[in-house]
């Protein structure tokens, strides 16, 4: 071997020709152990806080605004999520281009700060229109954070370690979702048990989430790598970056990654929005309290994320050993099965259905990881921010469609209808993925990188 590893003395050594090494993960030149673990913290906090806004929203609708009708709640939920994603759709790509000019760190700091501000304001709403205003702030933060977590994920590793880093990041994403949903779902019940009224309990819970976001601004400032991505610090022109995303879409594998991002982000919003809303409406219809529903639905949600964590490490290793298009096809097949299986769930609070939620968690993790690994392999480093920005745009479109159409189906049909919607969409994409795998699978960059090391 050309490089001696001393893993028995330490999990970390430094390769003078590249960045730090952490176990079997080789980081890119200039990326340190501190940068890597701060990014893992960002994966924990950012995705958790983004997802939790949808998960905990039924509590605001029922307890703060007094909306308990399933049809009305489903429509409002879809509209609020759509508002967020329209803002993100308009800004997420410019955020990627901005980061290619001024660096990743200031953009992600701005994003998590705005998410914190939206959490601080959200429980003070007295009308649905107020939630819309606060969702605009949240949407700007989501655009900045989503584009930066995706871009940094592809900046930090070398190609041969990209799948493992995606796996680590996805695992921390899942842990962050568990942490954030537990924080905001459990606090209202605990505070009400201590004597607070439901509105005050909600304000304290959301305030705690805002505080975590504000602390994270400081953590990102001193922990993430600064500067622009190119070693020459030559900043590309805006027009060049705009053209890059569309130009790279001529690559069928990048186009597949764009489409997979659309369904994978739709997967997340359907699971985050409608599992929680489903449980809350069921408990309220039976005469229970929203705080109790939020507390109880944490279990299936936690099962989803725990299995996402475990599967992330497994699937990340798989992605580093197989063709990345094959990895995308595998993730799509798993998603079709997992989301289609929700047809058999009568209530998300039925403990017998937990294995299906475990499968759902593995499918969500696979879909996100496969699209990120594929576009990370194919996108040129200098244009990666713009390409991943367009990837995020496709993700936003997926969320808008999933939230809008899924909300309408939830209100007009049955609670599991949004999940069948996603199963059908991914079945169509699976056929496309198989064609790309057969006709344009691409070169084995992973294998080449591994051999050269």
N, C-alpha and C positions, 0 to 999 in steps of 0.2 A: 504493500500500500504506500502511496505517496505522502500520506499524512498520518502521523502517529496520534492516536487518541488515548487520553488518560482519563477515561470515564470512571475508573475505580477510585480515583482521588477526588475528582470533581465532576459535576455534570456540565461544567462550563470550561471551554478553552478558547483560545483566540488563534485564528488563522491569519497570518500577516498579509495574505493575499486577498482576504475578504473581511467580512465583518465578524462579529462574535459567533461562537458556536454554542448551542444549548442542546445537550443530548445529541439527537440525530438531526437537529435543525441547524442548517447553515444560513446565517444572515448575510445580507448584502454588504458591500463595502461601506463603512461609515456608520453602520447600525450597531448599537451596543446592546448589552443585556438590559440596561435601564430602559432604552427605547422599546425593546420587545415587550417587557413586562408592563410598561405603561400602556402600550397598545392593547395588551390583554385586559388591563383594567378598563380601557375605553370600550372594548368589546363587551365587557360585563355591564357597564353603566349605560352606555348610549342605547343599545338595542333594548335593554330592559326598560328604560324610561320611555322610549318610543312606543313599545308594545303595550306597556301598562296603561297608557292614556286610553287606549281602546278597551282594554280589559276592565278597567275600573269605571268607565263611563256610565254603565247602567246604574251605579249607585248615585251619581249626580242627577241623572234623569228622574229616578224614582224618589229619592229622599230630598233633594234640593229643589227640584222643579215639579215634583208631584205627578210625574207621567208614569202611569202603570199599565196602560193599554199596549198589548203586544204589537199591534199594527202600527200605532203611532210611534212607539219606541224604535221599532225596526226601521221605519222610514227616516226618523231623525238621526239615528245612528249612521245609516248609510250616507245621509247628507253631510254630517259633520266630518266623517272620514273622507268623503269626496272633496270637501273644502280643503282639508289638509293636503291632500294629494294633488289638487290643482295647483296650489301654491308650490308644492315640492316639484311638480312637473315643470313649472315655469322657471324654477331657480336651481334645481339640482345639477343640471348640466353647466350653467354658468359658474356654479360653485366649484365644479371640477376644473374648469378652465382657469378660474381665479387662483386656485391652489397651485396650478402649474406655473403661475406667475409670481405669487407672493409666498408660497409654501403651504404645507398641509396644516401646520400647527395653529396659526391664527384663525383659520376657517373653522376648524373643529372646536376651538375655544368659544368662538362666537355662537356656534350652533348649540352647544350644550348649555350655554348661558341663556339663550332664548327659550330653550325647552324648560329650563328652571323657572324663568319668568312666567311662562304659560301655566305651569303647575301652581305657582303662587297665586295667580289670578283666577284660575278655573273654578274653584269652589265658591267664589263670591258672585257668580252669575245668578241672576234672578229670572232671566228669560233665555229662550233658546238663541236669540240673536246675539246675546252676550257670549255664549259659547262659540258662535261663529267667529266673532271678533278675536277671541282668545286662540281659536284654532288657526287663525292667520299667523299669529306670532309663532305658534307651535310648528306650523308648516314651514316657515323660514328656517327654524332651528333644525327640523328634520332634514330639509334639503342639504344644509351644510354638514350635518353629522353623518347622514347616510352616504353621501358622496365621499367623505373623508375616511370613514372606517373602511370602505371598500378599496379606496386608493392606497391607503397605508398598508392594508393587508397584502397588496401586490407589490408595494415598494420594498418592504423589509426583507423578504426571503430571496435566496437564489432560486433558480427554476427547479432544481432537483428537490428542494424542500418546500415548494409552494403548497402541495397538497397537505403536508403535515401542519403548516402554519394555518391554512384554511380550517383544518380540523380543530386545532387549538382554539382559534378564534370562534368557531361555531360552538364549541363547548362552553366557552366563556359567555357567548351570547345567550345560550340556554340557561346557564347559571344566573346571569343577570336578569333574565325574565322571571325566574323563580324568585330571586331576591326582591325585585321591584313589585311584582304582583303580591307577594307575601306581605311586604311592607304596607302597601296601600289597601290590601283587602283585609288584613287582620287588624290593623290599627282602629278602624271605625268600630268594630265589634268590641275590642278591648276597651276603647274609650267610652262607648255607650254602657258597657258593663260597669265602668267606673263612675257613671252618673251623668255624662255629657249627653246632650241631645244629638240626633243624627246629623244635623247641619254642622254643628260645632265639631263633631268628630271627623266629618269629612274634611273640614278646613285644616284641622291639625294633621291629618294623614297626608293631604296634598302638600302642606307646608313642609313636612318632613322630606317628601320627594324633591321639592324645590331646593332644599338645603343641600341634599346630596349632589344635585346638579351644579350648584354654585361652588361647592368644594372641589368638584371635578375640574372646573376651569383652572384652578391653581395647580392641580395635579398635572394636567396636560401641559401647562406652561413650562414646568420644570422637568417633565419626564419625557416628552416626545421629541423627536429629532426636528431641529429647525432647518430653515433654508429651503431653497427650491430643489427639485429632484435632480437636475443635471449637474454634473461635477463642474462644468464650465460656467454654470449659473446664467447661461444664455436663456432668456425668456422668450418663448415662442409668441408670435403675433396671434391676436384674437381670431382673425379670419382663418389662420392656419389651423388653430385648435378646433374651430367650429367644423371645418371641412374634414378634420381627421376622423371624427366619429362616424360620419356618413361614408367616408372613403373606406374605412375598415369594415363596414357592413357588407362590402363586396366579398369578403371572406366568409364562406358559408358556415364556418365553425363559430365565428364571432356573431353572425346573424342568429345562429342557433342559441348562443349564449344570451343574446338580447331577448329572444322569445322565452327562453327558460326563466330568465329573470322576471318576466311579466307574470308567469304562472306561479313562481316561487314566492314572490311578494304578495300575490293574491292569496296564496295558501296561508301565509302568516296572518293576514288581516281577517280572513274568514275564521280561522281558529281563534284569534284573539278577540274578535268582536262577538261572534255568534255563539260560541260555547258559553261565554259569560252571560250574554243577554238571554240565551235559552234558559240557563239555570235561574237567573234572576226573575224572569217572567213566570216560570213554573212555581217558584217559591212564593212570589207575591200572589199568584192566583190561588194558592192554597192558604192564604192568610198569614204568611210568614213575613219576615223583615228582609230588606235588601242586604243589610250587613251580614245576616246569617247566610244568605245565598252566596255572597262574595266569599265568605269564609269557607263554605262547603265546596264551592266549585274550584277552590285552590288545589284540591287533591288531584282531580283529573288533569288540571293544567300543569301541576308539578310533575305528574307522571310523564306527560308529554315532554317536558323539558329535561327531566332526568334521563330519559331514554335518548333524547336528542344529544345530550352530553356524551353518553357512552358510545353511541353510534357515530358521533363526529370523529372520534379518534380512529375507529375502525375504518370508516369511509375515507378519511383523509389518507390513511395508509394505502387503501385500495386505489385512490386516485393517483398516487405516485407510482403505481405499478401497472396500470392499464392505460389504454388510449383514453384521452380526456373526453372524446365524443362518446365512447362506450360508457364512461362514467355518467354522462348526462342522460343517456338512454336508460341506464339502470335506475337512476333517481326518478325519472319520469314513470317508469313501470311501477316502482314502489309507491309513488304518489297516487297513481290511478287506483291501486288496490286499497290504500289506506283511506282515501277520501270516499271511495265508493262504499267501504265497509260501514261508514257512519249512517248509512240507510237503516242499519239494524239497531241503532241506539234509540231507545224510547225516552231516556232522560240522561243528561250528562252526569247526574248525581247517583246513578245506578252503579255501584261498585263492580258489578259483574262486567261492565263495559270497559274497565280500565285497560285490559290488553289492547283494545282497539285504539285507545288514546296513546298508548305506548307506541304502537305502529305509526300513528299520526305524527308523533314527535320525530321518529326516525326519518319519515318521509320529508318533513319540513327541513330538517338539517341537510339531508342529501341534496335536495333541490337547490338550496342556496349555495352549498359548497361546490356543486358541479358547475354551475354557471360562473362563479367567481374563478375557479381553477381554470376553466376553459378560456375565459377572456384574458386571464392573467398570462397564460401561455402564449396566446396569439397576438395580444396588443403590443406594439412597439413601445419601449420604455418612455421615450420622449413624448408620446401621444397618449400614454396610458390614462392620465387624468381625464382627458376629454372623452376617451373611449368608455371608461368606467362611468363617467358622467352620463353618457347616452344610455349605458346599461341601466343606470338608476332611473333615467327617464322612462324606459320601458317598464321598469318595476313600478313606477308611479302610475303608469297607465293601467297596469294590472290591478293595482289596489283600487283605483277609481272604478274600474269595471266590476271587480269583485264586491266592493262595498255597495255600489249603486244597484247592480242587478241582484246581488245576494240579499241586500236589504229589502228589495221589492219582493223577492221570492220568500223571504222569512216572514214578511207581513201578510202576503197573499196566499201562501201555500203552507208548508210545514217547516219546522225548525231545521230539519236536516237537508232541505232543498239547496242552500248555498254550498254544502259540501259535495253534493252530486254535480252541481255546476262546475266546481273545480276538477272533479274526477273526469268529467266529459272534456273539458278544455285540455287537460293533460293527456288524455287518450289521443286527441288529434295531434298534439305536439309530439307524442311518442312515435307516431307514424313518420312524421317529418324527421325526427332524430334518427330513426332507423335508416332512412334514405341517405342522410348525411354520412352516417357511419359507414354505409356500404359504398357510397360514391366519392366521398371526400373526407376520409378520416383524418387526414393530416399526418405530418411526420411525427416521429417519436422523440420529441424534444426532451422529455423526461428521461428516457433511457439514455440519450446521448449525454445529457448533463451528468447523469450518475456514473456512466462509464468513464468520462473524462476526469472525474474526481478521484 
